Amino acid sequence: MLELMPFLNKLSRAEKLQIIQYLASQLVQEESELIKPGMSYPVSSRYDAFEAANIMLKVLEAENGQKR
């Protein structure tokens, strides 16, 4: 990457924007390859996180008990 910096600095504003557009499209293409159609993927959610809620409740109860 260090080898590219002098070259990139010499480019015009329009050329730099074209490179940004190209790199952004490459990133989009790479990301679209990460998710395959028809597959299922786990999703974390705060909803139905009963175990985490119980832990937080215990911490809050312990904290409230110390303040009294």
C-alpha positions, 0 to 999 in steps of 0.5 A, spaced: 500 500 500 505 504 501 507 503 494 501 506 491 501 512 495 505 517 491 501 514 485 494 516 488 497 523 490 498 525 483 491 523 481 486 528 479 480 529 484 475 525 479 480 520 478 481 519 486 473 519 486 473 513 480 478 509 485 473 510 491 467 508 487 471 502 484 473 500 491 466 501 494 463 496 488 469 491 490 467 491 497 459 490 496 461 484 491 465 481 496 460 482 502 454 479 497 459 473 497 459 472 504 451 471 505 449 465 500 441 465 498 437 459 501 442 459 507 440 460 515 444 464 519 444 465 527 442 472 529 443 475 536 438 479 539 436 482 545 429 479 545 428 473 548 435 473 551 432 471 558 438 468 561 442 475 560 436 479 563 436 474 569 444 476 570 442 483 569 437 483 574 441 479 579 446 484 578 441 490 579 438 487 585 445 486 588 447 493 587 441 495 590 442 491 596 449 494 597 446 501 597 441 500 603 
